[in-house]
Amino acid sequence: MRLSAATRDLFNRVADGIQSEDDEQQLAALLKRDDAACEEFQRLMEMHSTLHWLYVAAALPPRRRPDRKSTRLNSSHLVISYAVFCLKK
């Protein structure tokens, strides 16, 4: 669908969260009367949401895996673990 520049600007203001009350009223009226605009707005919002969550995920620090060595026990670890237990008493 080919949107007018004004409609694209309106959609972008809404997606960016900087819409005015007048923008909200214009958007509601447009979406009620124009099915193609409604579909395009939905597509834009889905894309905006996906990009937002990808940005959030990229900004988070990477997850650290737990140190598996500290959770493994073998026969030599049992002696060390017992010795540490005794020292902590």
N, CA and C of each residue as an Amber inpcrd file, in Angstrom:
protein
   267
   0.8400000  -1.1820000   0.0000000   0.0000000   0.0000000   0.0000000
   0.8860000   1.2470000   0.0000000   0.4680000   2.2280000  -0.7190000
   1.1810000   3.5080000  -0.7890000   0.5090000   4.4830000   0.1620000
   1.2120000   4.8590000   1.2170000   0.6830000   5.7980000   2.2080000
   1.1590000   7.2020000   1.8950000   0.3390000   8.1530000   2.2620000
   0.7610000   9.5410000   2.1110000   1.8620000   9.8340000   3.1350000
   2.6150000  10.8870000   2.8850000   3.6830000  11.2790000   3.8010000
   3.1000000  11.6230000   5.1680000   1.9230000  12.2450000   5.1870000
   1.2950000  12.6260000   6.4550000   0.8960000  11.3880000   7.2560000
   0.3900000  10.3720000   6.5630000  -0.0020000   9.1320000   7.2500000
   1.2290000   8.3970000   7.7650000   2.2870000   8.3450000   6.9610000
   3.5340000   7.7220000   7.4170000   4.0820000   8.4430000   8.6460000
   4.0390000   9.7720000   8.6170000   4.5110000  10.5530000   9.7700000
   3.6670000  10.2630000  11.0040000   2.3580000  10.1600000  10.8080000
   1.4520000   9.8440000  11.9210000   1.7870000   8.4790000  12.5060000
   1.9330000   7.4800000  11.6430000   2.2740000   6.1270000  12.1040000
   3.6000000   6.1340000  12.8650000   4.5800000   6.8630000  12.3420000
   5.8910000   6.9040000  12.9940000   5.8350000   7.5930000  14.3540000
   5.0460000   8.6620000  14.4710000   4.9090000   9.3200000  15.7730000
   4.2920000   8.3690000  16.7950000   3.2960000   7.6010000  16.3540000
   2.6610000   6.6350000  17.2590000   3.6510000   5.5390000  17.6420000
   4.3820000   5.0140000  16.6590000   5.3610000   3.9510000  16.9380000
   6.4530000   4.4380000  17.8840000   6.8160000   5.7160000  17.7630000
   7.8630000   6.2800000  18.6310000   7.3250000   6.7480000  19.9740000
   5.9990000   6.7160000  20.1330000   5.3980000   7.1100000  21.4090000
   5.3570000   8.6050000  21.6400000   5.3910000   9.3940000  20.5730000
   5.3860000  10.8510000  20.7240000   4.1370000  11.4820000  20.1040000
   3.0720000  10.7030000  20.0030000   1.8460000  11.1970000  19.3940000
   1.0960000  12.1350000  20.3400000   0.3720000  13.0590000  19.7410000
  -0.4770000  13.9650000  20.5230000  -1.8790000  13.3640000  20.6140000
  -2.7330000  14.0080000  21.3700000  -4.1320000  13.5390000  21.4470000
  -4.7970000  13.6520000  20.0840000  -4.4670000  14.7210000  19.3620000
  -5.0170000  14.8970000  18.0120000  -4.5500000  13.7660000  17.0990000
  -3.2820000  13.3760000  17.2230000  -2.7570000  12.2510000  16.4330000
  -3.5390000  10.9680000  16.7410000  -3.8240000  10.7360000  18.0080000
  -4.5600000   9.5320000  18.3980000  -5.9620000   9.5300000  17.7930000
  -6.6070000  10.6830000  17.7780000  -7.9430000  10.7750000  17.1810000
  -7.8800000  10.5630000  15.6770000  -6.8910000  11.1660000  15.0210000
  -6.7240000  10.9680000  13.5750000  -6.4600000   9.5010000  13.2540000
  -5.6230000   8.8690000  14.0450000  -5.2980000   7.4620000  13.8240000
  -6.5320000   6.5860000  13.9860000  -7.2980000   6.8230000  15.0510000
  -8.5100000   6.0240000  15.2850000  -9.4820000   6.1650000  14.1210000
  -9.6750000   7.3820000  13.6380000 -10.5960000   7.6140000  12.5200000
 -10.0840000   6.9410000  11.2460000  -8.7860000   7.0630000  10.9920000
  -8.1920000   6.4550000   9.8000000  -8.3240000   4.9380000   9.8340000
  -8.0310000   4.3300000  10.9690000  -8.0730000   2.8660000  11.0640000
  -9.4940000   2.3360000  10.9770000 -10.4820000   3.1330000  11.3910000
 -11.8880000   2.7070000  11.2860000 -12.3760000   2.7020000   9.8410000
 -11.9000000   3.6650000   9.0490000 -12.4540000   3.8050000   7.6980000
 -11.6070000   3.1570000   6.6060000 -10.3460000   2.7950000   6.8970000
  -9.4500000   2.3140000   5.8490000  -8.7910000   1.0050000   6.2640000
  -9.2910000  -0.1060000   5.6970000  -8.7510000  -1.4290000   6.0390000
  -7.2860000  -1.5800000   5.6260000  -6.9260000  -1.0140000   4.4780000
  -5.5380000  -1.1210000   4.0130000  -4.5980000  -0.3720000   4.9660000
  -5.0150000   0.7900000   5.4340000  -4.2050000   1.5500000   6.3970000
  -4.0910000   0.7740000   7.7010000  -5.1590000   0.1150000   8.0930000
  -5.1540000  -0.6910000   9.3160000  -4.1320000  -1.8250000   9.1940000
  -4.1170000  -2.5100000   8.0610000  -3.1510000  -3.5850000   7.8440000
  -1.7170000  -3.0530000   7.8250000  -1.5180000  -1.9150000   7.1890000
  -0.1780000  -1.3290000   7.1270000   0.2810000  -0.8820000   8.5090000
  -0.6240000  -0.3220000   9.2990000  -0.2840000   0.1020000  10.6540000
   0.0830000  -1.1140000  11.5030000  -0.6750000  -2.1920000  11.3610000
  -0.3770000  -3.4130000  12.1090000   1.0000000  -3.9550000  11.7130000
   1.3160000  -3.9470000  10.4230000   2.6200000  -4.4240000   9.9480000
   3.7450000  -3.5570000  10.5300000   3.5420000  -2.2430000  10.5180000
   4.5410000  -1.3320000  11.0520000   4.7640000  -1.5640000  12.5470000
   3.6850000  -1.7420000  13.2880000   3.8040000  -1.9440000  14.7340000
   4.4820000  -3.2760000  15.0570000   4.1980000  -4.3090000  14.2820000
   4.8740000  -5.5980000  14.4870000   6.3710000  -5.4600000  14.2360000
   6.7350000  -4.7440000  13.1610000   8.1450000  -4.5370000  12.8510000
   8.8100000  -3.6910000  13.9460000   8.1310000  -2.6630000  14.3940000
   8.6720000  -1.8040000  15.4500000   8.8920000  -2.6090000  16.7310000
   7.9330000  -3.4590000  17.0780000   8.0410000  -4.2860000  18.2780000
   9.2180000  -5.2590000  18.1710000   9.3620000  -5.8880000  17.0200000
  10.4710000  -6.8280000  16.8120000  11.8090000  -6.1220000  16.9400000
  11.9190000  -4.9640000  16.3090000  13.1750000  -4.2080000  16.3900000
  13.4640000  -3.7670000  17.8190000  12.4310000  -3.3740000  18.5370000
  12.6070000  -2.9560000  19.9270000  13.1580000  -4.1030000  20.7660000
  12.5700000  -5.2860000  20.6540000  13.0160000  -6.4160000  21.4660000
  14.3960000  -6.9030000  21.0530000  14.7270000  -6.8040000  19.7650000
  16.0860000  -7.1550000  19.3420000  17.0940000  -6.1770000  19.9360000
  16.7300000  -4.8990000  19.9820000  17.6010000  -3.8870000  20.5860000
  17.7840000  -4.1580000  22.0760000  16.6950000  -4.4590000  22.7700000
  16.7670000  -4.7460000  24.2070000  17.6480000  -5.9670000  24.4560000
  17.4540000  -7.0090000  23.6540000  18.2430000  -8.2300000  23.8370000
  19.7280000  -7.9670000  23.5850000  20.0360000  -7.1220000  22.6060000
  21.4370000  -6.8180000  22.3020000  22.0780000  -5.9720000  23.3970000
  21.2770000  -5.1760000  24.0880000  21.8070000  -4.2870000  25.1180000
  22.0420000  -5.0000000  26.4510000  21.4170000  -6.1470000  26.6440000
  21.5870000  -6.8840000  27.8910000  22.9600000  -7.5340000  27.9560000
  23.5380000  -7.6140000  29.1390000  24.8160000  -8.3260000  29.2370000
  24.5950000  -9.8110000  28.9480000  25.6040000 -10.4780000  28.3780000
  25.4340000 -11.8990000  28.0670000  25.2400000 -12.7130000  29.3470000
  24.4470000 -13.7490000  29.2180000  24.2230000 -14.6280000  30.3740000
  25.4870000 -15.4240000  30.6460000  25.7760000 -15.5760000  31.9180000
  26.9260000 -16.3930000  32.3040000  26.4350000 -17.7880000  32.6240000
  27.1320000 -18.7450000  32.0950000  26.8150000 -20.1230000  32.4310000
  27.4220000 -20.4350000  33.7840000  26.7450000 -21.2310000  34.5880000
  27.3340000 -21.5940000  35.8790000  28.6160000 -22.4080000  35.6760000
  29.5100000 -22.2380000  36.5910000  30.7750000 -22.9620000  36.5370000
  30.5140000 -24.4170000  36.8590000  30.5500000 -25.2480000  35.8360000
  30.2490000 -26.6680000  36.0440000  31.3280000 -27.3660000  36.8630000
  32.5480000 -26.8730000  36.8120000  33.6200000 -27.5170000  37.5700000
  33.3090000 -27.5020000  39.0620000  32.6810000 -26.4420000  39.5270000
  32.4120000 -26.3540000  40.9580000  31.2800000 -27.2850000  41.3830000
  30.5080000 -27.7870000  40.4300000  29.4000000 -28.6740000  40.8030000
  29.7230000 -30.1450000  40.5590000  30.8420000 -30.4120000  39.9040000
  31.2210000 -31.8040000  39.6560000  32.0020000 -32.3610000  40.8460000
  31.7360000 -33.5890000  41.1380000  32.5010000 -34.2590000  42.1930000
  33.0530000 -35.5730000  41.6470000  34.2820000 -35.8260000  41.9560000
  34.8440000 -37.1440000  41.7020000  35.5520000 -37.5620000  42.9890000
  36.2660000 -38.6460000  42.9600000  36.8200000 -39.1750000  44.2130000
  37.7930000 -38.1910000  44.8690000  38.6160000 -37.4880000  44.1130000
  39.5600000 -36.5580000  44.7390000  38.8290000 -35.3350000  45.3010000
  37.7370000 -34.9480000  44.6970000  36.9740000 -33.8110000  45.1990000
  36.3140000 -34.1250000  46.5430000  35.9570000 -35.3730000  46.7530000
  35.3180000 -35.7300000  48.0190000  36.2430000 -35.4590000  49.1900000
  37.5240000 -35.7880000  49.0120000  38.4990000 -35.5530000  50.0780000
  38.6680000 -34.0550000  50.3030000  38.8030000 -33.3070000  49.2210000
  38.9650000 -31.8540000  49.3340000  37.7240000 -31.2330000  49.9570000
  36.5410000 -31.6480000  49.5010000  35.3000000 -31.0930000  50.0300000
  35.1750000 -31.3580000  51.5230000  35.5410000 -32.5750000  51.9470000
  35.4660000 -32.9150000  53.3790000  36.4390000 -32.0370000  54.1750000
  37.6470000 -31.8330000  53.6200000  38.6440000 -31.0140000  54.2910000
  38.1620000 -29.5600000  54.4220000  37.5420000 -29.0350000  53.3890000
  37.0020000 -27.6660000  53.4260000  35.8810000 -27.5810000  54.4280000
  35.0400000 -28.5950000  54.4750000  33.9380000 -28.6400000  55.4340000
  34.4800000 -28.5970000  56.8640000  35.5250000 -29.3790000  57.1130000
  36.1150000 -29.4170000  58.4530000  36.7450000 -28.0890000  58.8330000
  37.3760000 -27.4250000  57.8770000  38.0120000 -26.1340000  58.1360000
  36.9740000 -25.0550000  58.4530000  35.8120000 -25.1420000  57.8270000
  34.7740000 -24.1160000  58.0210000  34.0950000 -24.2510000  59.3850000
  34.1800000 -25.4310000  59.9950000  33.5210000 -25.6460000  61.2790000
  34.0440000 -24.7850000  62.3660000
